[in-house]
Each structure stands twice: as structure tokens, then as C-alpha cells.
Amino acid sequence: MAQLIKLQDYVSRYETDLYRYPSQFVRLKKQQWEKMKQHWENGELPPASPIVKEEEQEQERNSMKEKLFSLFKKKEEEEELSSSIQANDEEIAFEMESHHDISTEEELKVSFLDLVFDFQLRWASSTIMEKSYVDNSYHYDERLRYLLQRFPDNIFVLYNPVLKIKHAPVELETILITPTGIWCLTFLEFEEGTAYIGSGERFWLKKWGDLETKVLNPLIGLRRMEGILHQIIQYAGVDLPIHKGVISRNGYIDYPQAPMGIQFLDKRLHNEWFQQQRSSSSPIKSVQLKAAQAIMEYCQTTSFKRLQWGEHAVESDENQQ
């Protein structure tokens, strides 16, 4: 799974120590999968109740990812503020409270990926001392799921990050930082089989059946994103190429005189590009971490102190008086 290092303007575990958490995530994921698989093979996952009311079944289906297992539950016990950053951050409680039958290993893998997805949202919206309010839509964001669950561990994802450029917040789209390059991505996905006619104008033509409408030219935001990232990594002395891509997994892009340097990853070409990214076995590289660190330093963060740390701060002030 790719690693979600920044989500919108939420506080991220990775921004506290980018050189530590990527390897820790890979290790935890491997450990928890082995535990979960062992429990399943030993028949230790509680089966669903044989008699459940229809409405209760529907409710369970809607919240299955929340009820399936309580995996990766963080032990965030109160500790002294001075040692908080070192507080048992790697300890994860493994508990299972299942109300759903898992009959095959493939189903187990799907369940595990959903659990890790939720875990990643936690890491991308909280630290030991701070939290951010997460828009509930991200829990059901198919595009975010695609990026995290289908790409490998050695890819970092920044999803809708808000960067502060010249004292003004700028929301970008999707950034993938791989061991060999940086991808600026924008998605152009509406109805299945939609055709997009590209041009240098502000709007593109969107055709679906007999309907024709206009959509904003996706290259406008893509070029802005590439320009911002180019300045950041150049200033940081990072030598990584920046690629630009328009993804349309369910549609077709036709741009007769397309500009150079942009890949149009539509229904015909997406899978080839996707397999190239998945097949990369390169380990996480120092230049990749340096690039991520440089970009993260410009990211805006909106968060609040966890209750226990606010209480620690009050107690500390009172003790000093």
C-alpha cells in the first residue's frame, strides 16, 4: 500500500518524523497481516450470528469496515510531555470483534486492506499530541482508496494538500513521490465511456452519448502544481524529475495537438502506466525522502491539541507559578 503522508491540511504523523514513519508503517503492516492471517487460519475470527434481523444486516454491511476488526488501535496512554514523542508509538493493540464471515484468503486480504486504509487516515490526521477534524467523505473516497490500496509501499501520496505559497493557501490535487520521480496527477472521471476532446482553451468538450458539455481544462491546475513543486525541490537541491499526468480510468482523451511532457492516462493507456508503478521494487530512497520533506515544509496544517496534552500544559503552567 502506498503511504498517505499528507491529506488536505490535516496534521500528519509523517510531518513529525518523515525519516522514521515510512519504515515503521511497512513493518507494522507486515506484522499485523501475519497476525491477522494466523488468527484466521486458526479459526479465531468470531463468525456472524446465524439469526440477524434484516435491518441489522444492512446496518452491519454499511459499517463493516468499522466493526470487522479493531486493528491497529493505538495505545495513546498519558505520558509526560517531555517524553511524548518517544512514547510507545510502535505498540499496536490487536483485537478482533467480527460479525462477518470470511471464507477465503482473498476476502481476508480485502478486509485487511480496508483496515489499513482506516489506519492510514488516522496517521494522516493525528499525532501523539494533536488531531485534525477529518471530512467524513475521505473514508468513502474511491480515488483515495485506489491510490493507497493499489500502489506499493515505496510511494508517498499527498492528497489535496494545502500549501502556503507567499502567505496564501493553495490547494493542489494529487502528488505521488516515488523513488525515481514525482508525479503531478489530476483526475478526469465522470460517466463510464465519456470522451474528452482536449484543446488549449479554458474548457474541454465532454461527450457522453448524445450529450455534450464543457469541463474545465485539467492542464491548468496540473501546470500550476508542477510549477510550484519545481520551485520547491529546486530550492531544496533535490534532483528528481517531475511528471504530469491526466488520469481517466473510465473514459477516453483525444487531444490531436497535445503539448509535450504530459501523459494522458485514459482507459487505453492507464493500465500500462499503473503496472509500471506497481512493478517498481526499488526501496525508499534518501532523495525521495528529501523531496517529501521539502514539500511538507510548505504544507499548511490545521489541528488542535489532544485533551490530555492540553491538561498537561495547564498543569505545567500551574506548577511553574
Short mmCIF file of the C-alpha atoms (twelve columns), coordinates in Angstrom:
data_MODEL
# 
_entry.id   MODEL 
# 
loop_
_atom_site.group_PDB 
_atom_site.id 
_atom_site.type_symbol 
_atom_site.label_atom_id 
_atom_site.label_alt_id 
_atom_site.label_comp_id 
_atom_site.label_asym_id 
_atom_site.label_seq_id 
_atom_site.Cartn_x 
_atom_site.Cartn_y 
_atom_site.Cartn_z 
_atom_site.pdbx_PDB_model_num 
ATOM 1   C CA . MET A 1   0.000   0.000   0.000   1 
ATOM 2   C CA . ALA A 2   1.169   3.499   -0.816  1 
ATOM 3   C CA . GLN A 3   1.726   5.766   2.182   1 
ATOM 4   C CA . LEU A 4   -0.543  8.759   2.791   1 
ATOM 5   C CA . ILE A 5   1.877   11.343  4.134   1 
ATOM 6   C CA . LYS A 6   -0.403  14.388  3.790   1 
ATOM 7   C CA . LEU A 7   -4.169  14.759  3.492   1 
ATOM 8   C CA . GLN A 8   -5.557  18.231  2.854   1 
ATOM 9   C CA . ASP A 9   -4.374  20.492  5.719   1 
ATOM 10  C CA . TYR A 10  -4.612  17.833  8.436   1 
ATOM 11  C CA . VAL A 11  -1.799  17.244  10.890  1 
ATOM 12  C CA . SER A 12  0.195   14.200  9.796   1 
ATOM 13  C CA . ARG A 13  2.250   11.685  11.731  1 
ATOM 14  C CA . TYR A 14  4.790   11.875  8.904   1 
ATOM 15  C CA . GLU A 15  5.448   15.594  9.308   1 
ATOM 16  C CA . THR A 16  6.766   14.963  12.831  1 
ATOM 17  C CA . ASP A 17  9.408   12.498  11.632  1 
ATOM 18  C CA . LEU A 18  9.388   11.701  7.922   1 
ATOM 19  C CA . TYR A 19  12.524  9.599   8.164   1 
ATOM 20  C CA . ARG A 20  11.026  7.284   10.780  1 
ATOM 21  C CA . TYR A 21  7.405   6.606   9.888   1 
ATOM 22  C CA . PRO A 22  7.704   5.172   6.349   1 
ATOM 23  C CA . SER A 23  9.773   2.191   7.501   1 
ATOM 24  C CA . GLN A 24  7.631   1.841   10.631  1 
ATOM 25  C CA . PHE A 25  4.467   1.679   8.527   1 
ATOM 26  C CA . VAL A 26  5.903   -1.101  6.346   1 
ATOM 27  C CA . ARG A 27  6.958   -3.077  9.404   1 
ATOM 28  C CA . LEU A 28  3.624   -2.676  11.200  1 
ATOM 29  C CA . LYS A 29  1.644   -3.623  8.123   1 
ATOM 30  C CA . LYS A 30  3.634   -6.812  7.669   1 
ATOM 31  C CA . GLN A 31  3.369   -7.757  11.348  1 
ATOM 32  C CA . GLN A 32  -0.375  -7.145  11.510  1 
ATOM 33  C CA . TRP A 33  -1.080  -9.074  8.316   1 
ATOM 34  C CA . GLU A 34  0.802   -12.080 9.679   1 
ATOM 35  C CA . LYS A 35  -1.156  -11.885 12.950  1 
ATOM 36  C CA . MET A 36  -4.476  -11.494 11.214  1 
ATOM 37  C CA . LYS A 37  -3.788  -14.365 8.828   1 
ATOM 38  C CA . GLN A 38  -2.704  -16.599 11.706  1 
ATOM 39  C CA . HIS A 39  -5.901  -15.836 13.638  1 
ATOM 40  C CA . TRP A 40  -7.967  -16.629 10.554  1 
ATOM 41  C CA . GLU A 41  -6.121  -19.887 9.827   1 
ATOM 42  C CA . ASN A 42  -6.620  -20.940 13.444  1 
ATOM 43  C CA . GLY A 43  -10.338 -20.249 13.195  1 
ATOM 44  C CA . GLU A 44  -10.196 -17.469 15.780  1 
ATOM 45  C CA . LEU A 45  -12.299 -14.928 13.883  1 
ATOM 46  C CA . PRO A 46  -15.768 -14.908 15.503  1 
ATOM 47  C CA . PRO A 47  -18.461 -15.955 12.980  1 
ATOM 48  C CA . ALA A 48  -21.546 -13.933 12.261  1 
ATOM 49  C CA . SER A 49  -24.661 -14.655 14.271  1 
ATOM 50  C CA . PRO A 50  -26.913 -17.063 12.301  1 
ATOM 51  C CA . ILE A 51  -30.093 -15.094 13.069  1 
ATOM 52  C CA . VAL A 52  -29.931 -11.373 12.456  1 
ATOM 53  C CA . LYS A 53  -32.783 -9.043  11.573  1 
ATOM 54  C CA . GLU A 54  -32.750 -7.689  8.020   1 
ATOM 55  C CA . GLU A 55  -32.242 -4.093  9.100   1 
ATOM 56  C CA . GLU A 56  -29.404 -5.142  11.389  1 
ATOM 57  C CA . GLN A 57  -27.749 -6.950  8.478   1 
ATOM 58  C CA . GLU A 58  -27.971 -3.806  6.378   1 
ATOM 59  C CA . GLN A 59  -26.525 -1.751  9.204   1 
ATOM 60  C CA . GLU A 60  -23.651 -4.180  9.601   1 
ATOM 61  C CA . ARG A 61  -22.893 -4.088  5.870   1 
ATOM 62  C CA . ASN A 62  -22.810 -0.295  5.905   1 
ATOM 63  C CA . SER A 63  -20.389 -0.191  8.813   1 
ATOM 64  C CA . MET A 64  -18.473 -3.416  8.155   1 
ATOM 65  C CA . LYS A 65  -15.128 -1.720  7.956   1 
ATOM 66  C CA . GLU A 66  -15.698 -0.283  11.423  1 
ATOM 67  C CA . LYS A 67  -16.983 -3.496  13.019  1 
ATOM 68  C CA . LEU A 68  -14.902 -6.107  11.214  1 
ATOM 69  C CA . PHE A 69  -11.815 -5.764  13.360  1 
ATOM 70  C CA . SER A 70  -10.375 -3.239  15.762  1 
ATOM 71  C CA . LEU A 71  -6.921  -3.423  14.219  1 
ATOM 72  C CA . PHE A 72  -4.043  -1.016  14.607  1 
ATOM 73  C CA . LYS A 73  -5.683  0.511   17.689  1 
ATOM 74  C CA . LYS A 74  -3.105  2.923   19.024  1 
ATOM 75  C CA . LYS A 75  -2.044  2.811   22.672  1 
ATOM 76  C CA . GLU A 76  -2.103  6.522   23.369  1 
ATOM 77  C CA . GLU A 77  -1.736  6.481   27.133  1 
ATOM 78  C CA . GLU A 78  -0.951  9.632   29.011  1 
ATOM 79  C CA . GLU A 79  2.763   10.184  29.463  1 
ATOM 80  C CA . GLU A 80  4.998   13.039  30.481  1 
ATOM 81  C CA . LEU A 81  5.114   15.767  27.841  1 
ATOM 82  C CA . SER A 82  8.889   15.700  27.730  1 
ATOM 83  C CA . SER A 83  8.893   12.083  26.531  1 
ATOM 84  C CA . SER A 84  5.733   12.174  24.429  1 
ATOM 85  C CA . ILE A 85  7.395   11.867  21.043  1 
ATOM 86  C CA . GLN A 86  9.128   8.692   22.197  1 
ATOM 87  C CA . ALA A 87  6.005   7.260   23.802  1 
ATOM 88  C CA . ASN A 88  5.451   3.602   22.799  1 
ATOM 89  C CA . ASP A 89  4.427   4.743   19.326  1 
ATOM 90  C CA . GLU A 90  5.089   1.345   17.788  1 
ATOM 91  C CA . GLU A 91  2.850   -0.599  20.156  1 
ATOM 92  C CA . ILE A 92  -0.369  -1.600  18.476  1 
ATOM 93  C CA . ALA A 93  -3.176  -3.493  20.153  1 
ATOM 94  C CA . PHE A 94  -4.621  -6.267  18.010  1 
ATOM 95  C CA . GLU A 95  -8.236  -7.066  18.747  1 
ATOM 96  C CA . MET A 96  -10.953 -8.653  16.663  1 
ATOM 97  C CA . GLU A 97  -14.670 -8.116  17.055  1 
ATOM 98  C CA . SER A 98  -16.067 -9.636  13.876  1 
ATOM 99  C CA . HIS A 99  -19.690 -10.082 12.893  1 
ATOM 100 C CA . HIS A 100 -18.892 -11.165 9.378   1 
ATOM 101 C CA . ASP A 101 -17.771 -14.497 7.932   1 
ATOM 102 C CA . ILE A 102 -14.501 -14.581 5.987   1 
ATOM 103 C CA . SER A 103 -14.296 -17.789 3.984   1 
ATOM 104 C CA . THR A 104 -11.305 -17.202 1.684   1 
ATOM 105 C CA . GLU A 105 -7.862  -15.666 1.985   1 
ATOM 106 C CA . GLU A 106 -8.811  -13.202 -0.761  1 
ATOM 107 C CA . GLU A 107 -11.675 -11.903 1.396   1 
ATOM 108 C CA . LEU A 108 -9.247  -11.668 4.295   1 
ATOM 109 C CA . LYS A 109 -6.875  -9.548  2.191   1 
ATOM 110 C CA . VAL A 110 -9.679  -7.200  1.184   1 
ATOM 111 C CA . SER A 111 -10.694 -6.797  4.833   1 
ATOM 112 C CA . PHE A 112 -7.107  -6.185  5.844   1 
ATOM 113 C CA . LEU A 113 -6.632  -3.521  3.161   1 
ATOM 114 C CA . ASP A 114 -9.749  -1.726  4.400   1 
ATOM 115 C CA . LEU A 115 -8.415  -1.787  7.953   1 
ATOM 116 C CA . VAL A 116 -5.055  -0.409  6.902   1 
ATOM 117 C CA . PHE A 117 -6.825  2.286   4.874   1 
ATOM 118 C CA . ASP A 118 -8.613  3.483   8.024   1 
ATOM 119 C CA . PHE A 119 -5.349  3.264   9.935   1 
ATOM 120 C CA . GLN A 120 -3.667  5.462   7.326   1 
ATOM 121 C CA . LEU A 121 -6.389  8.070   7.691   1 
ATOM 122 C CA . ARG A 122 -5.582  8.163   11.415  1 
ATOM 123 C CA . TRP A 123 -1.877  8.672   10.792  1 
ATOM 124 C CA . ALA A 124 -2.676  11.357  8.220   1 
ATOM 125 C CA . SER A 125 -4.877  13.292  10.646  1 
ATOM 126 C CA . SER A 126 -3.250  12.927  14.072  1 
ATOM 127 C CA . THR A 127 -0.048  12.831  16.056  1 
ATOM 128 C CA . ILE A 128 0.507   11.851  19.672  1 
ATOM 129 C CA . MET A 129 -0.302  15.408  20.777  1 
ATOM 130 C CA . GLU A 130 -2.542  16.811  18.037  1 
ATOM 131 C CA . LYS A 131 -5.565  15.908  15.910  1 
ATOM 132 C CA . SER A 132 -7.429  17.338  12.944  1 
ATOM 133 C CA . TYR A 133 -11.115 17.088  12.104  1 
ATOM 134 C CA . VAL A 134 -11.408 14.733  9.115   1 
ATOM 135 C CA . ASP A 135 -14.085 15.228  6.489   1 
ATOM 136 C CA . ASN A 136 -16.140 12.034  6.565   1 
ATOM 137 C CA . SER A 137 -16.127 11.838  2.761   1 
ATOM 138 C CA . TYR A 138 -12.491 10.711  2.787   1 
ATOM 139 C CA . HIS A 139 -13.491 7.411   4.399   1 
ATOM 140 C CA . TYR A 140 -15.530 6.627   1.277   1 
ATOM 141 C CA . ASP A 141 -13.277 8.280   -1.313  1 
ATOM 142 C CA . GLU A 142 -12.803 5.669   -4.064  1 
ATOM 143 C CA . ARG A 143 -9.995  7.639   -5.678  1 
ATOM 144 C CA . LEU A 144 -8.021  7.840   -2.435  1 
ATOM 145 C CA . ARG A 145 -8.601  4.128   -1.882  1 
ATOM 146 C CA . TYR A 146 -7.283  3.398   -5.371  1 
ATOM 147 C CA . LEU A 147 -4.099  5.361   -4.686  1 
ATOM 148 C CA . LEU A 148 -3.409  3.825   -1.283  1 
ATOM 149 C CA . GLN A 149 -4.556  0.237   -1.724  1 
ATOM 150 C CA . ARG A 150 -3.267  -0.478  -5.221  1 
ATOM 151 C CA . PHE A 151 0.124   1.236   -5.261  1 
ATOM 152 C CA . PRO A 152 3.220   -0.146  -3.456  1 
ATOM 153 C CA . ASP A 153 4.687   0.834   -0.073  1 
ATOM 154 C CA . ASN A 154 7.546   2.788   -1.647  1 
ATOM 155 C CA . ILE A 155 5.237   5.526   -2.990  1 
ATOM 156 C CA . PHE A 156 4.253   8.563   -0.902  1 
ATOM 157 C CA . VAL A 157 0.871   10.197  -1.533  1 
ATOM 158 C CA . LEU A 158 -0.146  13.797  -0.883  1 
ATOM 159 C CA . TYR A 159 -3.886  14.063  -1.483  1 
ATOM 160 C CA . ASN A 160 -5.423  17.518  -1.885  1 
ATOM 161 C CA . PRO A 161 -2.563  19.072  0.119   1 
ATOM 162 C CA . VAL A 162 -2.828  22.755  1.024   1 
ATOM 163 C CA . LEU A 163 0.472   24.552  0.525   1 
ATOM 164 C CA . LYS A 164 1.269   28.016  1.803   1 
ATOM 165 C CA . ILE A 165 2.815   29.928  -1.079  1 
ATOM 166 C CA . LYS A 166 3.704   33.592  -0.460  1 
ATOM 167 C CA . HIS A 167 1.453   33.644  2.622   1 
ATOM 168 C CA . ALA A 168 -1.547  32.382  0.618   1 
ATOM 169 C CA . PRO A 169 -3.028  28.861  0.863   1 
ATOM 170 C CA . VAL A 170 -3.038  26.918  -2.402  1 
ATOM 171 C CA . GLU A 171 -4.840  23.570  -2.635  1 
ATOM 172 C CA . LEU A 172 -3.237  21.152  -5.061  1 
ATOM 173 C CA . GLU A 173 -4.572  17.858  -6.371  1 
ATOM 174 C CA . THR A 174 -2.678  14.555  -6.195  1 
ATOM 175 C CA . ILE A 175 1.083   14.169  -5.787  1 
ATOM 176 C CA . LEU A 176 2.903   10.839  -5.883  1 
ATOM 177 C CA . ILE A 177 6.533   10.806  -4.768  1 
ATOM 178 C CA . THR A 178 8.254   7.670   -5.990  1 
ATOM 179 C CA . PRO A 179 11.898  6.568   -5.635  1 
ATOM 180 C CA . THR A 180 12.567  7.774   -9.187  1 
ATOM 181 C CA . GLY A 181 10.328  10.802  -9.680  1 
ATOM 182 C CA . ILE A 182 7.405   12.998  -8.680  1 
ATOM 183 C CA . TRP A 183 4.007   12.661  -10.344 1 
ATOM 184 C CA . CYS A 184 1.530   15.534  -10.505 1 
ATOM 185 C CA . LEU A 185 -1.835  13.936  -11.208 1 
ATOM 186 C CA . THR A 186 -5.293  15.232  -11.967 1 
ATOM 187 C CA . PHE A 187 -8.350  13.025  -12.462 1 
ATOM 188 C CA . LEU A 188 -10.888 13.461  -15.244 1 
ATOM 189 C CA . GLU A 189 -13.543 10.889  -14.467 1 
ATOM 190 C CA . PHE A 190 -17.273 11.158  -14.919 1 
ATOM 191 C CA . GLU A 191 -19.637 8.670   -16.588 1 
ATOM 192 C CA . GLU A 192 -18.284 5.381   -17.956 1 
ATOM 193 C CA . GLY A 193 -17.152 5.713   -21.576 1 
ATOM 194 C CA . THR A 194 -17.054 9.523   -21.605 1 
ATOM 195 C CA . ALA A 195 -14.875 11.061  -24.325 1 
ATOM 196 C CA . TYR A 196 -12.954 14.291  -23.716 1 
ATOM 197 C CA . ILE A 197 -11.761 16.497  -26.576 1 
ATOM 198 C CA . GLY A 198 -8.679  18.386  -25.416 1 
ATOM 199 C CA . SER A 199 -7.555  21.834  -26.513 1 
ATOM 200 C CA . GLY A 200 -5.585  24.831  -25.341 1 
ATOM 201 C CA . GLU A 201 -8.781  26.641  -24.378 1 
ATOM 202 C CA . ARG A 202 -10.037 27.142  -20.838 1 
ATOM 203 C CA . PHE A 203 -12.659 24.410  -21.313 1 
ATOM 204 C CA . TRP A 204 -12.607 20.963  -22.915 1 
ATOM 205 C CA . LEU A 205 -15.518 19.311  -24.647 1 
ATOM 206 C CA . LYS A 206 -17.054 16.367  -22.800 1 
ATOM 207 C CA . LYS A 207 -19.098 13.869  -24.829 1 
ATOM 208 C CA . TRP A 208 -21.237 11.129  -23.345 1 
ATOM 209 C CA . GLY A 209 -23.752 9.514   -25.639 1 
ATOM 210 C CA . ASP A 210 -25.684 12.305  -27.309 1 
ATOM 211 C CA . LEU A 211 -24.827 14.798  -24.588 1 
ATOM 212 C CA . GLU A 212 -22.114 17.430  -24.965 1 
ATOM 213 C CA . THR A 213 -20.974 19.697  -22.146 1 
ATOM 214 C CA . LYS A 214 -17.841 21.567  -21.135 1 
ATOM 215 C CA . VAL A 215 -15.361 20.756  -18.372 1 
ATOM 216 C CA . LEU A 216 -12.521 22.899  -17.050 1 
ATOM 217 C CA . ASN A 217 -9.229  22.232  -18.824 1 
ATOM 218 C CA . PRO A 218 -7.375  19.918  -16.364 1 
ATOM 219 C CA . LEU A 219 -3.990  21.113  -17.623 1 
ATOM 220 C CA . ILE A 220 -4.472  24.500  -15.957 1 
ATOM 221 C CA . GLY A 221 -4.256  23.078  -12.431 1 
ATOM 222 C CA . LEU A 222 -1.690  20.491  -13.498 1 
ATOM 223 C CA . ARG A 223 0.742   23.117  -14.776 1 
ATOM 224 C CA . ARG A 224 0.285   25.233  -11.674 1 
ATOM 225 C CA . MET A 225 1.029   22.210  -9.484  1 
ATOM 226 C CA . GLU A 226 4.135   21.323  -11.489 1 
ATOM 227 C CA . GLY A 227 5.388   24.922  -11.342 1 
ATOM 228 C CA . ILE A 228 5.025   25.112  -7.548  1 
ATOM 229 C CA . LEU A 229 6.725   21.766  -6.935  1 
ATOM 230 C CA . HIS A 230 9.543   22.575  -9.351  1 
ATOM 231 C CA . GLN A 231 10.410  25.717  -7.385  1 
ATOM 232 C CA . ILE A 232 10.251  23.877  -4.054  1 
ATOM 233 C CA . ILE A 233 12.520  20.968  -4.974  1 
ATOM 234 C CA . GLN A 234 14.899  23.172  -6.912  1 
ATOM 235 C CA . TYR A 235 15.318  25.420  -3.862  1 
ATOM 236 C CA . ALA A 236 15.883  22.311  -1.698  1 
ATOM 237 C CA . GLY A 237 18.506  20.977  -4.100  1 
ATOM 238 C CA . VAL A 238 16.530  17.826  -4.898  1 
ATOM 239 C CA . ASP A 239 17.269  16.130  -8.199  1 
ATOM 240 C CA . LEU A 240 14.069  14.279  -9.113  1 
ATOM 241 C CA . PRO A 241 12.159  14.603  -12.398 1 
ATOM 242 C CA . ILE A 242 8.574   15.876  -12.252 1 
ATOM 243 C CA . HIS A 243 5.994   14.123  -14.442 1 
ATOM 244 C CA . LYS A 244 2.476   15.289  -15.251 1 
ATOM 245 C CA . GLY A 245 -0.481  13.029  -15.915 1 
ATOM 246 C CA . VAL A 246 -4.219  13.266  -16.539 1 
ATOM 247 C CA . ILE A 247 -5.952  10.074  -15.375 1 
ATOM 248 C CA . SER A 248 -9.250  8.907   -16.831 1 
ATOM 249 C CA . ARG A 249 -9.717  5.253   -15.911 1 
ATOM 250 C CA . ASN A 250 -13.240 5.071   -17.331 1 
ATOM 251 C CA . GLY A 251 -13.030 7.450   -20.279 1 
ATOM 252 C CA . TYR A 252 -11.102 8.459   -23.398 1 
ATOM 253 C CA . ILE A 253 -9.000  11.551  -24.040 1 
ATOM 254 C CA . ASP A 254 -8.499  12.840  -27.567 1 
ATOM 255 C CA . TYR A 255 -6.080  15.734  -27.935 1 
ATOM 256 C CA . PRO A 256 -4.823  15.959  -31.543 1 
ATOM 257 C CA . GLN A 257 -2.084  18.538  -30.878 1 
ATOM 258 C CA . ALA A 258 -1.320  17.705  -27.269 1 
ATOM 259 C CA . PRO A 259 1.535   19.603  -25.586 1 
ATOM 260 C CA . MET A 260 4.741   17.754  -24.834 1 
ATOM 261 C CA . GLY A 261 5.524   16.448  -21.356 1 
ATOM 262 C CA . ILE A 262 2.004   15.427  -20.310 1 
ATOM 263 C CA . GLN A 263 0.759   11.836  -20.226 1 
ATOM 264 C CA . PHE A 264 -2.925  11.253  -20.912 1 
ATOM 265 C CA . LEU A 265 -3.649  8.063   -18.968 1 
ATOM 266 C CA . ASP A 266 -7.098  7.194   -20.244 1 
ATOM 267 C CA . LYS A 267 -8.853  3.844   -20.451 1 
ATOM 268 C CA . ARG A 268 -6.470  2.714   -23.205 1 
ATOM 269 C CA . LEU A 269 -3.190  3.658   -21.508 1 
ATOM 270 C CA . HIS A 270 -3.867  3.767   -17.777 1 
ATOM 271 C CA . ASN A 271 -3.326  0.081   -17.041 1 
ATOM 272 C CA . GLU A 272 0.146   0.026   -18.634 1 
ATOM 273 C CA . TRP A 273 1.242   3.045   -16.606 1 
ATOM 274 C CA . PHE A 274 -0.349  1.607   -13.478 1 
ATOM 275 C CA . GLN A 275 1.520   -1.694  -13.840 1 
ATOM 276 C CA . GLN A 276 4.792   0.195   -14.272 1 
ATOM 277 C CA . GLN A 277 4.257   1.955   -10.947 1 
ATOM 278 C CA . ARG A 278 3.252   -1.282  -9.211  1 
ATOM 279 C CA . SER A 279 6.197   -3.252  -10.539 1 
ATOM 280 C CA . SER A 280 8.798   -0.922  -9.085  1 
ATOM 281 C CA . SER A 281 10.738  -2.866  -6.460  1 
ATOM 282 C CA . SER A 282 13.071  -0.015  -5.594  1 
ATOM 283 C CA . PRO A 283 13.413  0.715   -1.876  1 
ATOM 284 C CA . ILE A 284 12.538  4.123   -0.476  1 
ATOM 285 C CA . LYS A 285 15.448  6.417   -1.367  1 
ATOM 286 C CA . SER A 286 17.026  9.312   0.502   1 
ATOM 287 C CA . VAL A 287 16.367  11.699  -2.403  1 
ATOM 288 C CA . GLN A 288 12.684  10.681  -2.243  1 
ATOM 289 C CA . LEU A 289 12.553  11.447  1.480   1 
ATOM 290 C CA . LYS A 290 14.332  14.749  0.897   1 
ATOM 291 C CA . ALA A 291 11.791  15.715  -1.764  1 
ATOM 292 C CA . ALA A 292 8.878   14.778  0.501   1 
ATOM 293 C CA . GLN A 293 10.387  16.726  3.395   1 
ATOM 294 C CA . ALA A 294 10.865  19.817  1.232   1 
ATOM 295 C CA . ILE A 295 7.236   19.760  0.061   1 
ATOM 296 C CA . MET A 296 5.877   19.023  3.543   1 
ATOM 297 C CA . GLU A 297 7.622   22.122  4.903   1 
ATOM 298 C CA . TYR A 298 5.326   24.238  2.735   1 
ATOM 299 C CA . CYS A 299 2.172   22.351  3.717   1 
ATOM 300 C CA . GLN A 300 -0.380  24.138  5.860   1 
ATOM 301 C CA . THR A 301 -1.657  22.343  8.956   1 
ATOM 302 C CA . THR A 302 -4.859  22.943  10.896  1 
ATOM 303 C CA . SER A 303 -5.173  20.963  14.137  1 
ATOM 304 C CA . PHE A 304 -5.966  21.104  17.842  1 
ATOM 305 C CA . LYS A 305 -4.239  19.768  20.934  1 
ATOM 306 C CA . ARG A 306 -5.474  16.448  22.292  1 
ATOM 307 C CA . LEU A 307 -7.318  16.852  25.588  1 
ATOM 308 C CA . GLN A 308 -4.699  15.091  27.713  1 
ATOM 309 C CA . TRP A 309 -1.896  17.309  26.346  1 
ATOM 310 C CA . GLY A 310 -3.930  20.432  26.974  1 
ATOM 311 C CA . GLU A 311 -4.320  19.288  30.573  1 
ATOM 312 C CA . HIS A 312 -0.575  18.618  30.795  1 
ATOM 313 C CA . ALA A 313 0.132   22.153  29.594  1 
ATOM 314 C CA . VAL A 314 -2.227  23.664  32.206  1 
ATOM 315 C CA . GLU A 315 -0.677  21.563  34.985  1 
ATOM 316 C CA . SER A 316 2.810   22.570  33.840  1 
ATOM 317 C CA . ASP A 317 1.890   26.272  33.942  1 
ATOM 318 C CA . GLU A 318 0.366   25.896  37.407  1 
ATOM 319 C CA . ASN A 319 3.453   24.093  38.728  1 
ATOM 320 C CA . GLN A 320 5.692   26.894  37.491  1 
ATOM 321 C CA . GLN A 321 3.686   29.598  39.250  1 
# 
